[in-house]
Amino acid sequence: MEKEKFYITTPIYYPSDKLHIGHTYCTVATDAIARYKRLKGFDVMFLTGTDEHGQKIEDKAKEAGVTPQEFVDNIVCGERGVKDLWKLMNISNDRFIRTTDDYHVAAIQKIFKKMYEKGDIYKGKYVGKYCKPCESFWTESQLVDGKCPDCGRDVQDAEEEAYFFRLSKYAGRVRDLLVNTDFLEPRSRVNEMVNNFIDPGLEDLCVSRTSFTWGVPVDFDPGHVVYVWVDALFNYMTALGYLNDRYDDCDRYWPADVHIVGKEIVRFHSIIWPAMLMSMELPLPKKVFGHGWLLLDGGKMSKSKGNVVDPYLLSEKFGVDALRFFLMRTFPFGSDGNFSNELLIQTINTDLANDLGNLVSRTTAMVNKYFGGTLPAGSGATEDERYLNGLYEDARKSSSEVNLAFNFPEGDPVRFDVELISAALTLREKYEDAMEHYAPHTALAEVFKVIDRANKYIDENAPWALAKDMEQNGARLAHVLYNLLETTRICGVLLTPFIPDSCGKLFAQIGAAGEACTWNSAACWGALPESAAVTKGENLFPRIDMDKALAELEEAQEAARKAALPPIELEPQLTEPVDFDTFCKSDFRAVKVKACEAVKKSAKLLKFTLDDGTGTDRQILSGIAAYYKPEELIGKTLVAIVNLPPRKMMGQESCGMLLSAVHTEKGEEKLHLIMVDDAIPAGAKLC
């Protein structure tokens, strides 16, 4: 039987700089959904990639002194670039597209021409406002306080010949799609699109540019390049082989099941993208899901603003799975969330170290301590528990509920068994419902309810007390530990899409393998063999010292910030000419340092006593205490301007100025006094 297909995509990210935690959030979420579908047995196609054309890239490359292709190659394929980041984060994408790929470029030219020949693209002239960071055109009425409505930054006047897509032609059909279907989620995004963009009047879209060259050339009109959204959006189809021979699975996977995108580009994916597909008479994707932003200090993270969090640093400090888990556990997927390092550490400590880690560690340790790593025969599911399993299985098949009437004698431990097993057997259904509604945070919350119940089960049964009389209580102790192992196994199966490496270690510790780690087994009690070999391995998630970790992270972030700065920054040279006579009015003299000391009550000033060749000592004060110790300057020959008028500094007179050279190195100001050959006599004029 052929597997059911599932096609899921991230947006293609703009490589104007290194990606940050916001991009990681989107990609990890998409990866978790893709892994979940694979776990269920789907034939999954998971696409991600990079959107590499545009004016901003062209300008960035020019600033860096490289070609645009070299610039994007470094960001995408270079060390700690996009591909390295996705490899580090254990992203399981099946395909990676770059819009500079030859097959994509050729396909975009064909698509552009098809829409032109249909009459849906026409030549005109653009006059309006342009936001370079967003690569978006706006009318005056669309601006918010004169700035870009998407990012809030300044716009510039733009006027150039351009081709336009007849977006207005499809306004009615797009509105109907948004209002009367579940094409766009969350639903709040629908109202935003309709009220802010469609109902005020959908204007035709500029789809070519002539003011820069870094883009897909319009092959029938030299000088024009295809504008970003035609180039970018059709990647979802060209990556499957649409109008190219690189791939041949477009018929299988298109239409996409879901495009996962950040809310800032929902407009392009929910209005422009379906309109273009309508123009091309192609099937529409089934869904666009616009997730919220990760906010830092109350504002959206932005490469151009510089307020970003480096996922490399966090992964190296706390582990990849811990970071993946935090991103999916903490923030409701459709809403904005406030990121902080404190919240990250707190989540790791509470959920992973205390709850999951503690459950695995305590359970495996007790199996090894009391039974040498292998439970005895007969410790697995009882006949009553297998019957209970059957009840839940029948209920799932008939879409009904199991209503249990508890009638246990006071203190009967079987009640604890039934409560735990019932929680475990109903978990998969709740988890599945959340994942199908693109709510990974809810799915994880359901898993951790069961983990919490298992930890409570330990306290209810007190295995350490049972172990005091193994002859009397050994069988009960073994069964309690089996139930804990089995609950851990079920939770591990459902956690696998989120923390795959850690779940592999978890399965190894509890002795689960093969069919015991499948989707079907997550709804079955008793899949773990009684004879499974249990080992007490390393702690999956060691507890983190908050204060120490924050201090180390702050230090690492500051070091990374400095490392990313240009190695050397120099003040630009003055362009205003100075005539020779004016230059000669400054009297530069060699001076020898006779004495040097710090000025009291000043953190910056050093006081120099200088021999300037006149026979009378000269005093100059200089704000260089941060760069030199007084004693290391005594005897040095420096250069001073000696004909400046005296001025008071900290109540003392300074007669002249010492010359120094200043530059910035890795964001830190560096200063060097100008020192000359000691053979030059004091008072010698420099010319």
KOLFIBA-555493 format. One record per residue (C-alpha): x, y, z. Coordinates in steps of 0.05 Angstrom, whole numbers, plus 5000, padded with zeros to 4 digits. Example, Ala and Ser with C-alpha at 12.3 -4.5 7.8 and 13.67 -1.06 7.14 Angstrom:
# KOLFIBA-555493
524649105156/527349795143/
# end
This chain:
# KOLFIBA-555493
500050005000/502850684980/504351165036/500251785043/504352395023/505653025063/509253635036/511454165085/515954775076/519255325114/520056005082/526456085044/530756535088/534157165064/541657085073/543557825083/546957595148/547556995193/540856695214/538356795286/533956435337/527556675303/529356305239/531355705281/524555725316/520855675250/525355125222/525254695286/517654745287/517254525215/522153965228/518153715288/511853685246/515553325190/518452815239/511552715270/508652555201/514352075186/513151745253/505951635232/508351305168/507351875117/511751975056/514352665075/517653195032/520653745075/523454345039/527554925063/532455395030/534856105017/532156704979/538556994950/536857564903/535158284913/537858984922/539758884995/544258304977/547358694921/548759284968/551458825023/556158484974/558759154949/560159375021/563958725033/568058794969/565558134939/560657924885/553457784906/554457044891/560657024935/556857384990/550956904991/555456294983/559056495047/552656605086/549255965061/554955465053/560655785092/562855605162/557155675212/552655875155/545455675141/546954955121/551654855180/546255125227/540954645202/545854065207/547454275279/540054335297/538653635269/533853895216/531353315173/529753695109/529353275047/531153835000/534654515002/533455024948/537455644932/534256154886/540956224851/540555494830/540655454754/534455024749/530455504791/532756114751/530755794685/523955584713/522556294740/523856584671/518756104642/513656264696/514457014687/513656954611/507356514618/503957034662/506257584615/503457224554/496957114591/496357864603/497057814678/503858164676/504458834641/509559384634/508660044670/512160534715/512860494790/512361134831/511861064906/515460864969/520360294976/522859925039/529559615022/530059155084/523158855069/523958894993/516959184992/513459744954/508260174989/503460724973/503361355015/496861145048/499660475069/505360775109/504860815184/507461475210/511261545145/514860885154/514360165129/508059845159/511659165164/518259345197/517360065219/523660315184/524660895137/522560835064/525461175004/522261474942/522461014883/520961144810/522760664755/520160274695/517359604719/512859024703/506658924745/502558314763/494958414760/493958244833/487458654834/484458174784/484557614835/482358014896/475357714899/477656994893/483257094944/478357414993/473556834985/479356344997/481256695062/474356825089/470756175071/476155645080/481455465131/486955615081/490256115129/491455985203/491156225257/484356535242/486557205269/491257275209/485257245162/481957865191/488658235187/489558065113/482358215093/481558855133/488459155121/490058945050/484258665009/478259085029/481859765024/483359574951/488459084927/493359434880/497359104825/504158854846/510959084821/514558454797/520858714762/526359214777/531359604735/535159974791/539459364807/541958744771/542358194823/536357784805/533257314753/533757674686/527257784648/529657424585/525057804537/526758494564/534058614581/535159094639/529458814680/530358304735/524657904766/522658214832/523357814896/516457514907/515657184840/522656914847/521756694919/514756414923/515155944864/521055584898/515855134931/514354844863/520954904825/524154494881/519453934861/521253984787/515954474762/518254724693/525154414702/528353734695/532353734760/526753374798/520652994776/516052944837/511653554829/505653134811/506652714873/507553254926/503953874899/499754184926/503454304990/500054085054/502554685093/507355275086/510055465155/511856215154/513056785202/507257265209/511257835176/510757475109/503657205115/501157745067/505657485011/503856765023/496356845033/494857384981/500357434929/502056694926/494956424914/493656974863/499856784823/497856054826/490856244802/494056614744/498155994727/491855564735/495455124786/492754794849/493255204913/496954964975/492354685028/494555135084/498955715104/500555755179/503356415204/506956325270/508656895318/515257235332/520357115385/521057785419/527358045453/526458605504/519458705478/521358785405/521958335344/528758035332/531858325268/538458235233/538358955210/536859205281/542258775311/537858515368/538657775353/540357145392/545456665363/542955945362/550055685355/551855965424/545655685457/546454995425/553754955445/552155165517/545754775531/545354245477/541454195412/535653795438/534754245499/534354855453/529554495405/525154305464/525154995494/522955325429/517054845420/515054775493/515055495515/511555905463/504555805435/506055705361/501056205333/502856765382/508757205399/513356985455/518457345497/525357015494/530257055551/536256645572/533256575642/526856265613/531055785571/534955535632/528655505675/525055075623/530954605616/531554525691/524054435704/521754005647/527853645622/532353575683/527153525740/521353185705/523652765646/530852675667/528952505738/523851995715/528851635670/534551675720/530551435780/527150875743/533350585709/537350655773/532150255813/531649705760/539149625764/539549675840/533949195856/534048725796/540848775765/538349125702/533048615680/526148535709/523747835726/518747455685/511547635700/512948365716/509648635653/502448795637/497348405677/491148075647/486948645674/491649155644/491448815576/483848835581/484249575596/488849665536/483549315493/478049785519/482050395497/483750075430/476349935416/474450635438/479350945388/476550525332/469450725347/471151445366/468051345434/470551455505/472550975561/468951145625/472250805684/468550725750/473750655805/471750195862/478250015895/479149855968/482450396009/489850415995/489449905938/495650055895/492249785833/488450435831/495050795819/496650305762/490050425728/490651185733/497651175704/496050685649/489751065630/493651715625/498851365581/493751035536/489851675523/496152085511/497251935437/490252155417/491052825453/498052915425/495652755354/489953255358/494753805379/499953645325/494553615271/492454315291/499654575289/500054655364/506654305383/506754675450/500154355468/502553665446/508653735492/504253985549/500153335544/506452905545/508953255607/502353155643/503652405637/510952485657/508652865719/503652315733/509251795728/513552185778/507652215825/506751455815/513751355842/512051725906/505351365912/508550685909/515050835946/519450305912/524950405964/520050186017/517749575977/525049375968/525949286043/522048626038/523548325970/520447655989/513847976004/513948575957/518848385901/513448225849/509848875864/516349265860/518048955793/511149115765/511549845789/518249925755/515549595691/509750095690/514750665697/519050395640/512950305596/510351005610/517251285595/517350895530/510651175506/512751885524/519451775490/516051565425/511952205424/517852645444/522152375387/520052915336/522453445385/528753155418/530752585371/537852465396/535852475470/530151995456/535051515423/539051525487/532751435528/530650825488/537550525497/537250615573/530350295581/531749745531/526549955479/527849805406/524549635340/516949585344/516949855415/519050535387/513650615333/507551055328/502950455336/506450245399/505150925431/497850725438/499250035464/500749825536/505649265545/509949355482/516349365522/518948655533/519448445606/526448205592/528848875565/535949035587/535749685627/542050095638/543350695683/546651155633/548651875635/543652405657/539952605594/539253325618/543653535677/541054095719/544054775702/546755285752/542755905731/547556445755/553856095729/550655945661/548156655652/554956945667/558456465620/553256585566/553957345572/561457275566/560756825505/555657285472/560157895482/566157515453/561957305393/559558015384/566658275382/568957715336/563557905286/565858625283/570758855230/577958705253/580259425241/576060055234/579360715215/576561415217/575161645146/580162125117/578162855112/576763095042/576763845055/583464115030/587964515077/592965005047/600264915064/600765565103/595165355149/598564685161/605065025179/601765435234/601664805278/608364725313/610163985320/616063855367/619663255395/618863235471/622062775522/618062515582/621562705647/615862515693/608862225686/603462105738/595961995744/591762605759/588262535826/580662435823/581062295748/580361605716/582661845648/588162375655/595662295659/600162905675/606562945635/612763365652/616363465586/623063715561/621264125499/628264395486/626765085514/630064965581/623365045617/619164435632/612564385595/606264065627/601263705584/595163315608/592662745564/586562285572/590261635559/590461305628/586560705602/592160545552/598660675589/601760615658/605461265677/612060915693/612660585624/612661265589/618461595627/624361715581/620361625517/620762135460/613862365439/610862875391/606963475415/603564085386/606464635428/603065265402/595965095425/593065585477/593365315549/587065015579/584864795648/583564055660/581663825731/584264495757/591064415725/593964755663/595464355600/600064695550/599564325485/597263645460/600862985451/599762635385/596861935382/593861455332/586861185345/582960615312/577460115330/579259375335/573658865343/569159415370/574259655421/577860325415/585460265412/590360845422/597860895411/602161495428/606561725371/613661555393/619861735354/627261555354/630461745421/636362015381/631962605361/633563175410/628163505451/625164105416/626863865346/621464115298/617663615257/616263825186/
# end
